[in-house]
Amino acid sequence: MGTEGRTQEQAARAGRKALDAATVVRGGFWHTVESVAQAGSTNTDVLLRAQDGVAEGLALVAEEQTAGRGRMGRAWLSPPHAALMFSLLLRPAPVPPARWGWLPLLTGVAVVTAIREVTGVSATLKWPNDVLAAPVPGKLAGILAEAAGDAVVVGVGLNVSILPAEFPPPGPGALPATSLFAAGAAVLDRELILGAILAAFERRYLAWRDGAGDPAAIRGEYLGWCGTLGRQVRVELPGGQVLSGEAVDVDSDGRLVVRSSASDVAVAAGDVVHVRLPGAHASAAARQATGTAGTR
């Protein structure tokens, strides 16, 4: 590593400081934005608050998680002050539960637009819950939505100033982790990034919720940022089944539509592996360049 690279890493480490929740946007929908030094899992803590009757509009941020988790029970760990790990409490009562599958997708759109606007990093989405750096793929963030009664808690883990040497090696077949720092972000200010995510989320969530979950509130924008569409994919389904085909659409309930040799299959949950990008289909970046990514 050259001198410039070492200097950048030193600056990234030096910039790690406690998040000042008081500077993050609040009011209106976000009645509480709270930061704690350590949590087992912010999703678990917010689910407990949901059971106590706390209103939607709570955001809980942890500087360090000792039992953070992603989908399929995977761990999500980070050095203190080097990531944004937070959970949001929602109560989408006007929306039929069948449409709640849009919440992690809506969250992904909010995260991608905030990353692009604040940091300049080209980020895209991988159905259903990953935020990727582009053009060289690497996982920037993961999203986990959990329902309990009339509440849904959405957790986000976003790698901000984590250095390449601080990431563990990826598991078999998994994308390597990356961070905003490693992707060349112009800004690593966690308060600015979190505030932009919350603001972007609020606009989209209220339109979707108040429209009784009408996918028109978010679907076009999601399709524009989703790099899964147009790819040959392998979907590892719950129960050990595997579905292979082309990802062609996202339906009205937020399910990925995979076109196999037999038929079109709508998938509600599963691990998706991008196999290849056929030349006949534009990438998400190309769709954005031609202006079809939707309004932001």
KOLVO-370310 format. One line per 8 residues: for each residue y, x, z of C-alpha. Coordinates in Angstrom, 3 decimals. Example, Ala and Ser with C-alpha at 12.3 -4.5 7.8 and 13.67 -1.06 7.14 Angstrom:
BEGIN
-4.500,12.300,7.800 ~ -1.060,13.670,7.140
//
This chain:
BEGIN
0.000,0.000,0.000 ~ 3.447,1.305,-0.932 ~ 6.474,1.685,1.318 ~ 8.002,-1.565,0.063 ~ 4.817,-3.490,0.856 ~ 4.657,-2.061,4.380 ~ 8.330,-2.889,4.936 ~ 7.759,-6.505,3.824
4.791,-6.872,6.163 ~ 6.781,-5.424,9.051 ~ 9.570,-7.905,8.329 ~ 7.086,-10.788,8.228 ~ 5.653,-9.800,11.616 ~ 9.117,-9.284,13.095 ~ 10.188,-12.735,11.903 ~ 7.505,-14.508,13.916
9.261,-16.360,16.695 ~ 8.767,-19.539,18.659 ~ 9.617,-22.670,16.725 ~ 12.733,-24.460,17.952 ~ 11.813,-28.142,17.653 ~ 15.391,-29.130,18.495 ~ 16.565,-27.845,15.108 ~ 14.022,-29.899,13.133
15.114,-33.182,11.574 ~ 14.582,-36.178,13.817 ~ 15.938,-39.661,14.261 ~ 15.092,-42.672,12.198 ~ 11.338,-42.635,11.697 ~ 10.705,-39.389,13.632 ~ 11.462,-40.379,17.211 ~ 9.770,-37.266,18.674
9.275,-33.767,17.258 ~ 7.587,-31.727,19.955 ~ 6.409,-28.111,20.007 ~ 3.848,-26.694,22.436 ~ 2.795,-23.078,22.919 ~ -0.913,-23.833,22.703 ~ -3.224,-26.740,22.007 ~ -6.920,-27.127,21.533
-6.280,-29.353,18.511 ~ -3.057,-31.169,17.729 ~ -5.062,-33.955,16.068 ~ -7.052,-34.493,19.253 ~ -3.916,-34.511,21.403 ~ -2.110,-36.981,19.142 ~ -5.163,-39.254,18.961 ~ -5.051,-39.438,22.764
-1.381,-40.379,22.647 ~ -2.170,-43.030,20.060 ~ -4.668,-44.545,22.487 ~ -1.864,-44.659,25.088 ~ 0.199,-46.816,22.736 ~ 2.775,-44.279,21.518 ~ 4.660,-45.600,18.490 ~ 4.282,-44.039,15.068
6.795,-41.304,14.235 ~ 5.537,-38.617,16.621 ~ 5.118,-35.066,15.287 ~ 3.349,-32.520,17.507 ~ 3.469,-28.831,16.566 ~ 1.338,-26.112,18.199 ~ 2.152,-22.410,18.028 ~ -1.517,-21.654,18.564
-4.661,-23.775,18.348 ~ -7.838,-22.771,20.139 ~ -9.991,-25.503,18.610 ~ -8.163,-26.415,15.421 ~ -10.360,-27.994,12.811 ~ -10.378,-28.944,9.183 ~ -12.643,-31.201,7.206 ~ -16.407,-30.967,7.712
-15.861,-29.499,11.190 ~ -14.481,-26.198,9.898 ~ -12.258,-24.139,12.192 ~ -8.559,-23.544,11.446 ~ -7.167,-20.515,13.259 ~ -3.965,-18.498,12.926 ~ -2.018,-15.781,14.742 ~ 0.705,-17.299,16.976
4.008,-18.119,15.234 ~ 2.534,-17.299,11.794 ~ 1.685,-20.823,10.614 ~ 2.737,-24.437,10.883 ~ 0.026,-26.429,12.658 ~ 1.103,-29.986,13.350 ~ -0.101,-33.575,13.531 ~ 1.676,-36.838,12.721
1.065,-40.209,14.368 ~ 1.105,-43.173,11.981 ~ 0.381,-46.878,12.376 ~ 0.155,-48.261,8.816 ~ -0.529,-51.841,9.954 ~ 0.783,-53.533,6.756 ~ -1.655,-51.497,4.625 ~ -5.299,-52.568,4.123
-7.608,-49.884,5.584 ~ -9.187,-49.394,2.155 ~ -5.874,-47.885,1.041 ~ -5.577,-45.466,3.965 ~ -7.313,-42.871,1.805 ~ -3.919,-42.292,0.230 ~ -2.506,-40.785,3.432 ~ -3.871,-37.226,3.002
-2.842,-37.369,-0.665 ~ 0.669,-38.544,0.235 ~ 0.869,-35.775,2.835 ~ -0.146,-33.236,0.217 ~ 2.665,-34.350,-2.073 ~ 5.173,-33.978,0.776 ~ 3.894,-30.478,1.597 ~ 3.928,-29.312,-2.036
7.415,-30.598,-2.773 ~ 8.807,-29.058,0.428 ~ 7.145,-25.699,-0.271 ~ 8.516,-25.604,-3.790 ~ 12.025,-26.647,-2.810 ~ 12.405,-24.417,0.269 ~ 10.345,-21.319,-0.551 ~ 10.089,-21.222,-4.338
6.292,-20.854,-4.200 ~ 4.451,-22.671,-6.987 ~ 2.035,-24.902,-5.082 ~ -0.399,-27.499,-6.397 ~ -2.917,-29.932,-4.937 ~ -6.700,-29.920,-4.897 ~ -8.238,-33.311,-4.171 ~ -8.501,-34.491,-1.458
-6.858,-32.278,1.137 ~ -5.952,-28.761,0.008 ~ -2.641,-27.221,-1.005 ~ -3.085,-24.225,-3.289 ~ -0.869,-21.412,-4.457 ~ -0.477,-21.008,-8.203 ~ -1.131,-19.490,-10.672 ~ -3.607,-17.278,-8.772
-5.512,-19.823,-6.651 ~ -5.592,-19.432,-2.901 ~ -5.535,-22.011,-0.120 ~ -2.116,-22.350,1.500 ~ -2.754,-25.450,3.586 ~ -5.369,-27.961,4.637 ~ -4.925,-31.590,5.635 ~ -7.124,-33.684,7.932
-6.636,-37.437,8.471 ~ -8.432,-39.232,11.307 ~ -8.279,-42.954,12.125 ~ -8.614,-44.607,15.530 ~ -8.048,-48.358,15.687 ~ -4.733,-49.168,14.036 ~ -3.570,-45.536,14.172 ~ -4.030,-42.682,11.743
-3.346,-39.079,12.712 ~ -2.691,-36.635,9.893 ~ -2.970,-32.944,10.711 ~ -1.599,-30.106,8.588 ~ -2.279,-26.391,8.817 ~ 0.053,-24.332,6.594 ~ -0.157,-20.542,6.456 ~ 3.390,-19.157,6.529
3.692,-15.436,7.418 ~ 0.007,-14.529,7.765 ~ -0.710,-11.169,6.130 ~ -3.616,-10.686,3.711 ~ -5.382,-8.371,6.167 ~ -5.265,-11.083,8.846 ~ -7.403,-13.562,6.920 ~ -11.164,-13.638,7.445
-13.295,-13.326,4.303 ~ -13.870,-16.681,2.579 ~ -17.180,-18.457,3.010 ~ -19.655,-18.794,0.128 ~ -18.051,-20.606,-2.790 ~ -14.775,-21.162,-0.921 ~ -11.322,-20.297,-2.184 ~ -9.730,-17.372,-0.361
-6.961,-18.236,2.073 ~ -3.410,-17.194,1.283 ~ 0.022,-17.692,2.834 ~ 3.571,-18.321,1.755 ~ 4.304,-14.662,2.495 ~ 1.432,-13.449,0.316 ~ 2.531,-15.828,-2.450 ~ 6.017,-14.275,-2.490
8.001,-16.952,-0.651 ~ 11.753,-16.445,-0.643 ~ 12.013,-18.213,2.745 ~ 9.643,-18.072,5.729 ~ 11.783,-20.068,8.186 ~ 9.308,-22.461,9.805 ~ 11.978,-24.858,11.062 ~ 13.375,-25.297,7.555
9.931,-25.747,6.045 ~ 8.784,-28.243,8.680 ~ 12.008,-30.223,8.438 ~ 11.630,-30.444,4.661 ~ 8.002,-31.597,4.982 ~ 8.892,-34.299,7.514 ~ 11.781,-35.557,5.393 ~ 9.656,-35.614,2.230
6.831,-37.358,4.073 ~ 9.088,-40.002,5.615 ~ 10.522,-41.149,2.283 ~ 7.122,-41.508,0.663 ~ 5.305,-42.958,3.651 ~ 7.861,-45.699,4.305 ~ 7.836,-46.756,0.633 ~ 4.020,-46.809,0.621
3.693,-48.563,4.005 ~ 6.372,-51.150,3.344 ~ 4.777,-51.842,-0.033 ~ 1.473,-52.699,1.690 ~ -0.122,-49.536,0.352 ~ 0.743,-50.145,-3.294 ~ -0.415,-46.899,-4.950 ~ 2.507,-47.097,-7.368
4.640,-45.650,-4.555 ~ 2.847,-42.293,-4.746 ~ 0.140,-42.229,-7.426 ~ 2.206,-40.950,-10.356 ~ 3.684,-38.152,-8.316 ~ 0.286,-37.180,-6.915 ~ -1.297,-37.062,-10.370 ~ 1.484,-34.766,-11.530
0.817,-32.192,-8.806 ~ -2.987,-32.466,-8.727 ~ -4.707,-29.472,-10.296 ~ -8.149,-31.082,-9.961 ~ -7.632,-33.534,-12.812 ~ -8.902,-32.389,-16.181 ~ -11.271,-29.872,-14.623 ~ -15.009,-29.738,-14.611
-15.917,-30.110,-10.944 ~ -18.897,-30.049,-8.639 ~ -18.601,-32.478,-5.744 ~ -20.797,-31.898,-2.717 ~ -21.168,-35.383,-1.267 ~ -21.998,-36.364,2.311 ~ -25.765,-36.383,2.709 ~ -26.332,-33.356,0.510
-26.031,-34.990,-2.925 ~ -24.141,-33.178,-5.683 ~ -22.136,-34.800,-8.464 ~ -20.996,-32.805,-11.492 ~ -18.621,-33.867,-14.219 ~ -14.990,-34.017,-15.245 ~ -12.324,-35.191,-12.797 ~ -10.471,-37.788,-14.853
-8.421,-39.927,-12.471 ~ -7.556,-41.028,-8.935 ~ -8.112,-44.764,-8.428 ~ -6.077,-47.349,-6.532 ~ -7.750,-46.424,-3.218 ~ -7.128,-42.684,-3.622 ~ -10.703,-41.910,-4.688 ~ -11.432,-39.189,-7.230
-12.981,-40.536,-10.417 ~ -15.581,-38.147,-11.844 ~ -16.952,-38.722,-15.354 ~ -20.567,-37.610,-15.476 ~ -23.034,-37.915,-18.331 ~ -24.148,-41.302,-16.978 ~ -20.942,-43.043,-15.895 ~ -17.636,-42.804,-14.060
-18.121,-42.430,-10.311 ~ -15.368,-42.950,-7.696 ~ -15.739,-40.477,-4.832 ~ -14.152,-41.263,-1.458 ~ -15.114,-38.027,0.328 ~ -16.694,-34.710,-0.549 ~ -16.135,-31.009,-1.052 ~ -14.803,-30.345,-4.549
-15.383,-27.075,-6.381 ~ -13.285,-26.436,-9.495 ~ -15.679,-25.128,-12.129 ~ -13.408,-24.564,-15.128 ~ -10.354,-25.940,-16.891 ~ -11.192,-27.203,-20.413 ~ -8.711,-26.244,-23.098 ~ -8.224,-29.883,-24.020
-6.502,-30.681,-20.745 ~ -3.177,-29.467,-19.412 ~ -2.985,-27.852,-16.015 ~ -0.823,-29.342,-13.275 ~ 1.758,-26.628,-13.947 ~ 1.882,-27.542,-17.633 ~ 2.255,-31.247,-16.830 ~ 5.135,-30.424,-14.496
6.796,-28.299,-17.191 ~ 6.745,-31.252,-19.585 ~ 8.371,-33.525,-17.047 ~ 5.422,-35.750,-16.156 ~ 5.134,-34.734,-12.512 ~ 7.057,-37.774,-11.298 ~ 10.272,-37.981,-9.341 ~ 10.688,-35.907,-6.224
//
